[in-house]
Amino acid sequence: MAEKSLPPCDLVMKGGITSGIVYPPVIVKLKDTYTFRSIGGTSAGAIGAAGAAAAEYNRAGGGFVTLEKVGKSLGEHATLLNLFQAPSQTHILLDILLAILQHRQERLLGHKKPSLLQSVRVVSEHLNALWSKRLRAYHRAGNSGRWIGVGVGIIVALILTCACIGLSALFHPFVWTHDGTLPGCIAIVLLSLCSLLGGYSGQWIGRGLYFLNVSVQLCKTGLYETFYGICPGHTAVADSQNDNTNLTDWLSIAIDTIAGLPTMRVPLTFGALQRKEINLQMVTSNLNHSQPYILPGDLSNFIFKESDMHRLFPDYVVEQLKTSPAHPLFPVQRLPEGYHFLPDATDLPVVFGVRLSLSFPLLLSAVPLYTLSSVAYQAYLRKELRGPFDPERHLQCNWFSDGGICSNFPIQFFDNWLPQHPTFGINMSSTKMDASVLQPAPLRSDRVSVANQCHQKDLPLPYTVATNHEGKDVYLPLAEGAMAVEWSPVEGIPKFLRAIFQTTQNYRDTLQMRLPSYRERVVQIRLTDHEGGLSLTMPSSIIQRIEQKGEQAGALLQTFQFDQHWWVRFLVLMARLEDNLYEMREVCDDADLLHHDDSDPLNSKSTCPSTFRARLQREWSSGCDPRQRYPYYRDRAWCEEALRRVQALKVVIDTWQETDNCNNCSDATEPAGTVRFFQNEAPTPTTVLRVTPRV
């Protein structure tokens, strides 16, 4: 099939740190069947989304071939591990984290469960060997402690020797010979033992004091100097001297290379993608506002400090960020020196959005952006402030962290009532998860007779709740029948606390994903404990296994039947629309709504103040009194047009109701127990239509 004739699709990817290795194989497999139009993700999913968008941007130039090569390179020569580099202030924390992860990886691969003390001993020995070779200060602290310990040991030995000789001479004088052999032997033995013990103890005490000093310094700064993260993601040197192995540097080069752009010049922007009809979105979390932001559109009028960005991004990306926005909140001349407005959404670099969405708490540094306080802005409007704003008094620092804090799997991205093309989702879960069967799936009317025969013969029902495909690491749930609730064990306080966090983080995404018209388009990929997640030390064999699961997921999505999905979507929509129309009947059910004077449609003859016409009349009349004026005020002409449109809606509702009544009984009112047309045997679980934010 020619590429121009490929149908479009949308794609949403879940966060998961190193689990994102699974995305390139899915994308490469799926590109032979679809073109990508709207792509979104969070955290590691944002990396996958940016890679897919860049590859689609350069489809004719081999973008997907480059994406495949970039994905496979992560499994070679410890590339994945090298992406996480820490400065001197926090390198010790990265070493501890990697040592713990390495021990965990070996334990899982060896199927062993050592005790806590054994694990502490193994990790400590590894860190000691590492720091003794690499950290001069740690080595010097150990040597200094050893020599001090030897000196203390000699003093203690001399004191003990004198005490032993004195006591022995006092109580057993006959044991002493004239040549002093016994006292000499005692002195030598005590000196050797005390020196050895003192040196060994002093060495560890010195190392412990060094570690304690570093910990105190980190606690004093609170990781503020590294923007609340162990790894900044960028090596703060000139672009020409950068080896581009650090995470953000590597991402910048990878995205531009996949997109077919010259590297280290002008980064790929969201606007460049939009000009090729590629819509890329991702989620980040503003910790100061306690809410998610959708990138790139939600960052209008945010301010950045140039020196901060140089610590987090390559120079050529920072230069792109300095592009002036089209409509700033106030003249750029009022900004403090070294501060700039973020550019418009179209000029925002893709790697900047990815980095904001990717800031995994504490592992990767958060990104600081600034807003102007409302007090300062009001003072500016009143012309009470002269000159540039003061960054200390007038600007507010906003820390942007991992988008997964708010929405780890934004499957609702690009959602429509009745879509024209599919929106696929890629979800990752654990192989440890089991399924909980709570009730059988609802039976259609054509299956009721079969169910009755099974009950009479004491046979199991042939149509029960759909399981989570036990034994399969990659599967695509069925549209028909409820998706089983996933169950995972919770054992011990750490796992209990982790379960609390995961429930808070994922409950909305989990419920959304289980709904009909969502579940059948979200491919499920199950990973073991040593696959993905925080497993930064995965060997190439495990990375290849994850990539194979990605290829299986892509192959499954290629079998997706959009016509069947559209049918399910239609049933879900109409059942909810029908329910909401009947609720609207209460609002529009005015006896005189259809009977009015065409010359004066708002002249209500009804004395009931709750009629729709009376409400509209009060609204436009409120314009005469500023104190009583309605919010979002509309004039009389607008209200008359609104009345005509509501009258048309009432005709639809009345016709709908009359049809249902004819099918149930002759009574004009809705009889008790009436089964509405679209709600009869509607897909389950039941959904709702409601006004809600985009995330």
ZAMARGU-4260 file (C-alpha; in steps of 0.2 Angstrom, whole numbers, plus 5000, padded with zeros to 4 digits):
<rodrens>
0) 5000/5000/5000 | 5007/5017/4995 | 5011/5028/5010 | 4999/5042/5004 | 4984/5030/5005
5) 4988/5025/5023 | 4974/5029/5035 | 4978/5041/5049 | 4978/5036/5068 | 4981/5044/5084
10) 4993/5037/5097 | 4994/5039/5116 | 5008/5032/5127 | 5010/5029/5145 | 5024/5035/5156
15) 5036/5022/5164 | 5054/5028/5164 | 5065/5015/5156 | 5049/5005/5150 | 5049/5018/5136
20) 5061/5006/5127 | 5045/4997/5121 | 5038/5011/5111 | 5050/5012/5095 | 5046/4994/5090
25) 5027/4998/5092 | 5029/5014/5082 | 5040/5006/5068 | 5028/4991/5066 | 5012/5002/5066
30) 5019/5015/5053 | 5016/5002/5039 | 4998/5002/5042 | 4994/5020/5048 | 5001/5038/5047
35) 5002/5047/5064 | 4992/5063/5065 | 4989/5066/5084 | 5002/5059/5096 | 5003/5061/5115
40) 5011/5054/5130 | 5018/5057/5148 | 5035/5055/5155 | 5044/5041/5145 | 5028/5041/5134
45) 5032/5059/5130 | 5049/5053/5123 | 5040/5040/5113 | 5028/5053/5106 | 5041/5065/5101
50) 5051/5051/5092 | 5035/5046/5083 | 5031/5064/5078 | 5049/5067/5072 | 5049/5051/5062
55) 5032/5055/5054 | 5039/5072/5050 | 5053/5064/5041 | 5043/5049/5034 | 5049/5052/5016
60) 5067/5054/5022 | 5068/5038/5032 | 5063/5045/5049 | 5056/5028/5055 | 5072/5019/5050
65) 5082/5031/5061 | 5070/5029/5075 | 5072/5010/5075 | 5091/5013/5075 | 5090/5025/5090
70) 5079/5013/5099 | 5091/4998/5097 | 5106/5008/5102 | 5099/5010/5119 | 5103/4991/5122
75) 5121/4993/5117 | 5136/4998/5127 | 5127/5003/5142 | 5119/5018/5133 | 5104/5018/5144
80) 5114/5019/5160 | 5125/5033/5153 | 5110/5044/5150 | 5109/5047/5168 | 5124/5058/5174
85) 5125/5068/5190 | 5136/5083/5195 | 5149/5081/5209 | 5136/5088/5222 | 5124/5073/5219
90) 5135/5060/5211 | 5136/5050/5228 | 5117/5049/5228 | 5117/5042/5210 | 5130/5029/5215
95) 5119/5023/5229 | 5104/5022/5218 | 5113/5013/5205 | 5120/5001/5217 | 5103/4997/5225
100) 5096/4995/5207 | 5110/4983/5202 | 5108/4972/5217 | 5090/4972/5214 | 5092/4967/5196
105) 5104/4953/5201 | 5093/4947/5214 | 5078/4946/5202 | 5088/4937/5189 | 5095/4925/5201
110) 5078/4922/5209 | 5085/4924/5226 | 5078/4934/5241 | 5092/4939/5253 | 5089/4946/5270
115) 5090/4965/5273 | 5107/4963/5281 | 5114/4953/5267 | 5108/4966/5254 | 5115/4981/5265
120) 5132/4971/5265 | 5132/4968/5247 | 5128/4986/5242 | 5140/4993/5255 | 5155/4983/5248
125) 5151/4988/5230 | 5150/5007/5235 | 5166/5006/5245 | 5176/4998/5231 | 5169/5011/5219
130) 5172/5026/5230 | 5189/5020/5235 | 5194/5021/5217 | 5185/5036/5211 | 5183/5048/5225
135) 5199/5055/5231 | 5191/5064/5246 | 5183/5047/5252 | 5200/5038/5250 | 5209/5052/5259
140) 5196/5051/5273 | 5198/5033/5275 | 5217/5034/5275 | 5217/5048/5288 | 5205/5038/5299
145) 5216/5023/5297 | 5232/5032/5303 | 5223/5041/5317 | 5215/5024/5322 | 5233/5016/5322
150) 5239/5030/5333 | 5224/5029/5345 | 5227/5010/5345 | 5246/5012/5350 | 5241/5023/5364
155) 5228/5011/5370 | 5240/4997/5369 | 5253/5006/5379 | 5241/5010/5393 | 5234/4992/5393
160) 5252/4985/5393 | 5257/4996/5408 | 5241/4990/5417 | 5244/4972/5414 | 5263/4973/5419
165) 5258/4982/5435 | 5245/4971/5440 | 5255/4955/5436 | 5270/4962/5445 | 5259/4966/5460
170) 5250/4949/5462 | 5263/4937/5454 | 5280/4944/5455 | 5288/4927/5454 | 5283/4926/5435
175) 5294/4940/5430 | 5312/4935/5424 | 5327/4946/5424 | 5327/4948/5406 | 5309/4955/5404
180) 5304/4942/5390 | 5286/4941/5396 | 5282/4960/5397 | 5289/4962/5380 | 5278/4948/5373
185) 5263/4956/5381 | 5267/4973/5374 | 5270/4966/5356 | 5254/4957/5356 | 5244/4972/5363
190) 5252/4984/5351 | 5248/4973/5336 | 5230/4970/5341 | 5226/4988/5345 | 5235/4995/5330
195) 5226/4983/5319 | 5209/4986/5327 | 5211/5005/5328 | 5217/5006/5310 | 5202/4996/5303
200) 5190/5005/5314 | 5197/5022/5310 | 5197/5019/5292 | 5178/5015/5292 | 5175/5030/5304
205) 5184/5042/5293 | 5174/5036/5278 | 5158/5037/5288 | 5162/5054/5293 | 5165/5059/5275
210) 5148/5052/5270 | 5140/5061/5285 | 5147/5077/5280 | 5141/5075/5262 | 5124/5070/5268
215) 5123/5086/5279 | 5128/5097/5265 | 5114/5089/5254 | 5102/5092/5268 | 5107/5110/5270
220) 5104/5114/5252 | 5089/5102/5250 | 5095/5098/5232 | 5090/5116/5228 | 5106/5119/5219
225) 5102/5105/5207 | 5084/5109/5205 | 5078/5095/5217 | 5085/5082/5206 | 5100/5070/5206
230) 5103/5071/5187 | 5101/5088/5178 | 5100/5079/5161 | 5113/5091/5153 | 5131/5093/5154
235) 5135/5111/5156 | 5149/5114/5143 | 5149/5122/5126 | 5139/5112/5113 | 5155/5110/5103
240) 5163/5101/5118 | 5148/5091/5123 | 5149/5072/5120 | 5129/5072/5120 | 5128/5056/5131
245) 5118/5065/5145 | 5099/5063/5144 | 5093/5080/5137 | 5108/5082/5126 | 5105/5064/5119
250) 5087/5068/5116 | 5090/5084/5108 | 5102/5076/5095 | 5090/5061/5093 | 5074/5071/5090
255) 5083/5082/5077 | 5092/5067/5068 | 5075/5057/5067 | 5067/5073/5060 | 5081/5074/5047
260) 5087/5091/5053 | 5105/5097/5055 | 5110/5094/5073 | 5115/5107/5085 | 5108/5121/5074
265) 5089/5124/5076 | 5079/5112/5086 | 5063/5104/5080 | 5048/5114/5085 | 5029/5110/5088
270) 5025/5123/5074 | 5036/5113/5062 | 5026/5098/5066 | 5009/5107/5064 | 5014/5113/5047
275) 5014/5095/5042 | 4997/5092/5051 | 5006/5082/5065 | 4998/5087/5082 | 5010/5083/5097
280) 5004/5085/5115 | 5011/5080/5132 | 5008/5083/5150 | 5018/5091/5164 | 5014/5095/5182
285) 5016/5112/5190 | 5019/5108/5208 | 5016/5126/5213 | 4999/5127/5205 | 4995/5109/5210
290) 4988/5105/5192 | 4994/5098/5176 | 4998/5108/5160 | 4996/5102/5142 | 5011/5106/5131
295) 5014/5116/5121 | 4998/5127/5122 | 4997/5130/5141 | 5013/5139/5144 | 5008/5155/5137
300) 5016/5170/5147 | 5027/5159/5157 | 5044/5167/5160 | 5061/5158/5161 | 5078/5163/5167
305) 5092/5161/5154 | 5105/5155/5166 | 5093/5141/5173 | 5090/5135/5155 | 5109/5134/5151
310) 5110/5122/5166 | 5097/5111/5158 | 5097/5112/5139 | 5110/5114/5125 | 5114/5131/5120
315) 5105/5130/5103 | 5089/5125/5112 | 5091/5140/5124 | 5093/5152/5109 | 5077/5145/5102
320) 5068/5148/5118 | 5073/5167/5117 | 5062/5169/5102 | 5050/5183/5107 | 5031/5178/5109
325) 5019/5187/5098 | 5007/5193/5112 | 5016/5195/5129 | 5007/5199/5144 | 5017/5215/5146
330) 5031/5223/5136 | 5047/5212/5136 | 5057/5228/5142 | 5049/5226/5159 | 5057/5209/5162
335) 5072/5209/5173 | 5089/5207/5165 | 5092/5188/5160 | 5073/5184/5160 | 5063/5180/5144
340) 5045/5175/5140 | 5044/5158/5133 | 5040/5158/5114 | 5023/5155/5107 | 5018/5137/5106
345) 5023/5135/5088 | 5041/5141/5092 | 5043/5130/5107 | 5056/5116/5105 | 5050/5099/5106
350) 5064/5093/5117 | 5059/5107/5129 | 5041/5100/5131 | 5048/5082/5133 | 5060/5087/5146
355) 5046/5096/5156 | 5036/5080/5155 | 5050/5069/5159 | 5056/5076/5176 | 5055/5061/5186
360) 5054/5067/5204 | 5072/5067/5213 | 5080/5057/5199 | 5079/5071/5186 | 5079/5089/5190
365) 5063/5099/5190 | 5062/5114/5178 | 5059/5131/5185 | 5048/5144/5176 | 5041/5160/5182
370) 5025/5169/5183 | 5021/5187/5187 | 5011/5189/5203 | 4994/5196/5202 | 4998/5210/5214
375) 5013/5216/5204 | 5002/5215/5188 | 4988/5225/5195 | 5001/5238/5201 | 5008/5238/5183
380) 4991/5241/5176 | 4989/5256/5188 | 5006/5262/5183 | 5012/5261/5200 | 5028/5252/5195
385) 5042/5260/5185 | 5056/5251/5177 | 5058/5232/5176 | 5050/5220/5188 | 5060/5214/5203
390) 5063/5195/5202 | 5063/5193/5221 | 5047/5203/5224 | 5037/5202/5208 | 5041/5185/5200
395) 5035/5168/5207 | 5045/5152/5204 | 5035/5137/5197 | 5043/5120/5197 | 5038/5109/5183
400) 5040/5090/5186 | 5035/5073/5179 | 5018/5074/5170 | 5014/5056/5177 | 5011/5064/5194
405) 4994/5071/5188 | 4991/5060/5172 | 5002/5045/5168 | 4991/5039/5154 | 4981/5053/5146
410) 4971/5041/5135 | 4957/5055/5134 | 4969/5065/5122 | 4961/5068/5105 | 4945/5060/5110
415) 4929/5063/5100 | 4911/5057/5101 | 4912/5048/5085 | 4930/5048/5079 | 4935/5047/5060
420) 4950/5037/5064 | 4956/5026/5079 | 4966/5033/5094 | 4977/5019/5100 | 4984/5018/5118
425) 4999/5008/5124 | 4998/5003/5142 | 5011/4994/5153 | 5007/4984/5168 | 5016/4970/5179
430) 5016/4952/5175 | 5012/4949/5194 | 4994/4957/5191 | 4980/4944/5192 | 4962/4947/5188
435) 4947/4948/5200 | 4930/4941/5194 | 4916/4951/5203 | 4901/4947/5192 | 4897/4939/5175
440) 4897/4950/5160 | 4879/4957/5155 | 4871/4945/5143 | 4863/4951/5127 | 4845/4945/5124
445) 4850/4933/5111 | 4861/4924/5124 | 4848/4923/5138 | 4841/4907/5132 | 4858/4899/5131
450) 4861/4905/5149 | 4844/4898/5155 | 4849/4881/5148 | 4866/4881/5157 | 4858/4885/5173
455) 4845/4871/5171 | 4859/4858/5167 | 4871/4866/5181 | 4884/4870/5167 | 4895/4885/5167
460) 4890/4901/5158 | 4898/4902/5141 | 4899/4921/5142 | 4907/4927/5158 | 4917/4942/5162
465) 4932/4944/5151 | 4949/4939/5160 | 4965/4949/5158 | 4972/4935/5146 | 4982/4926/5159
470) 4998/4919/5152 | 5000/4933/5139 | 5012/4947/5141 | 5005/4956/5126 | 4986/4957/5122
475) 4972/4968/5116 | 4956/4967/5126 | 4939/4963/5118 | 4926/4976/5116 | 4912/4965/5121
480) 4911/4960/5139 | 4918/4969/5154 | 4937/4970/5157 | 4942/4962/5173 | 4948/4972/5187
485) 4967/4970/5189 | 4973/4964/5206 | 4991/4965/5213 | 4998/4959/5230 | 5002/4971/5244
490) 5014/4964/5256 | 5023/4975/5269 | 5023/4993/5273 | 5034/4999/5258 | 5022/4990/5245
495) 5007/4997/5255 | 5014/5015/5253 | 5018/5012/5235 | 5001/5005/5232 | 4993/5021/5239
500) 5004/5032/5228 | 5000/5022/5212 | 4981/5022/5216 | 4981/5041/5218 | 4991/5043/5202
505) 4983/5031/5191 | 4964/5028/5196 | 4957/5040/5184 | 4967/5033/5169 | 4963/5015/5175
510) 4945/5018/5176 | 4945/5027/5159 | 4955/5013/5151 | 4942/5000/5156 | 4927/5008/5148
515) 4919/5001/5132 | 4926/5010/5117 | 4942/5013/5126 | 4948/4996/5131 | 4948/4988/5114
520) 4960/5001/5107 | 4973/5000/5122 | 4986/4987/5119 | 4992/4979/5136 | 5010/4975/5138
525) 5015/4966/5154 | 5033/4968/5161 | 5042/4958/5174 | 5050/4967/5189 | 5067/4968/5181
530) 5060/4975/5164 | 5057/4994/5163 | 5053/5005/5178 | 5068/5011/5187 | 5079/4997/5180
535) 5093/5008/5173 | 5105/4994/5174 | 5096/4982/5162 | 5107/4970/5152 | 5105/4970/5133
540) 5096/4953/5134 | 5082/4961/5144 | 5081/4976/5133 | 5079/4965/5118 | 5065/4956/5127
545) 5056/4972/5130 | 5058/4977/5111 | 5051/4960/5106 | 5035/4964/5116 | 5034/4980/5108
550) 5034/4972/5091 | 5020/4960/5097 | 5010/4975/5102 | 5012/4984/5086 | 5007/4968/5076
555) 4991/4967/5087 | 4986/4985/5084 | 4988/4981/5065 | 4973/4969/5067 | 4962/4982/5074
560) 4945/4983/5066 | 4940/5002/5066 | 4922/4999/5060 | 4918/4988/5075 | 4926/5000/5086
565) 4915/5014/5079 | 4900/5004/5081 | 4904/5002/5100 | 4908/5020/5101 | 4891/5024/5093
570) 4882/5013/5106 | 4890/5021/5121 | 4888/5039/5114 | 4869/5036/5110 | 4865/5028/5127
575) 4873/5043/5136 | 4865/5056/5124 | 4848/5048/5126 | 4850/5049/5145 | 4855/5067/5145
580) 4841/5072/5133 | 4828/5065/5145 | 4836/5075/5159 | 4836/5091/5148 | 4817/5087/5146
585) 4815/5094/5164 | 4823/5111/5158 | 4814/5112/5142 | 4797/5105/5148 | 4788/5122/5148
590) 4769/5121/5143 | 4771/5137/5134 | 4788/5135/5126 | 4781/5131/5109 | 4767/5144/5110
595) 4772/5162/5109 | 4770/5178/5099 | 4782/5178/5085 | 4783/5197/5086 | 4788/5196/5104
600) 4795/5178/5108 | 4802/5182/5125 | 4785/5189/5131 | 4780/5175/5143 | 4762/5173/5148
605) 4766/5160/5161 | 4767/5165/5179 | 4779/5152/5183 | 4796/5160/5186 | 4805/5143/5182
610) 4800/5142/5164 | 4815/5143/5152 | 4807/5159/5143 | 4805/5168/5160 | 4824/5164/5164
615) 4829/5171/5147 | 4818/5187/5150 | 4826/5190/5167 | 4844/5188/5160 | 4843/5201/5146
620) 4833/5212/5157 | 4847/5212/5170 | 4857/5223/5159 | 4848/5238/5164 | 4855/5237/5182
625) 4874/5235/5183 | 4872/5228/5201 | 4861/5214/5195 | 4869/5210/5178 | 4871/5192/5175
630) 4889/5185/5172 | 4892/5182/5153 | 4878/5194/5149 | 4869/5192/5132 | 4857/5205/5124
635) 4839/5202/5119 | 4843/5197/5101 | 4854/5183/5107 | 4841/5177/5119 | 4828/5176/5106
640) 4839/5166/5095 | 4843/5155/5110 | 4825/5152/5113 | 4822/5147/5095 | 4836/5134/5096
645) 4830/5127/5113 | 4812/5125/5105 | 4820/5115/5091 | 4829/5104/5104 | 4812/5101/5113
650) 4805/5095/5097 | 4818/5082/5096 | 4816/5077/5114 | 4797/5076/5112 | 4799/5065/5096
655) 4811/5054/5105 | 4800/5052/5120 | 4785/5048/5109 | 4794/5034/5100 | 4799/5026/5117
660) 4781/5028/5124 | 4774/5020/5108 | 4786/5005/5111 | 4781/5003/5129 | 4763/5009/5132
665) 4751/5023/5126 | 4753/5034/5141 | 4760/5051/5137 | 4771/5051/5152 | 4786/5039/5154
670) 4780/5023/5162 | 4789/5015/5177 | 4802/5003/5171 | 4803/5009/5153 | 4818/5003/5145
675) 4825/5017/5134 | 4830/5012/5116 | 4849/5015/5116 | 4851/5011/5135 | 4844/4993/5132
680) 4859/4981/5133 | 4871/4996/5131 | 4890/4992/5133 | 4896/4991/5151 | 4902/4998/5163
685) 4890/5013/5162 | 4898/5030/5157 | 4893/5048/5160 | 4894/5064/5149 | 4900/5078/5159
690) 4910/5095/5159 | 4928/5091/5164 | 4945/5098/5161 | 4955/5091/5147 | 4967/5081/5158
</rodrens>
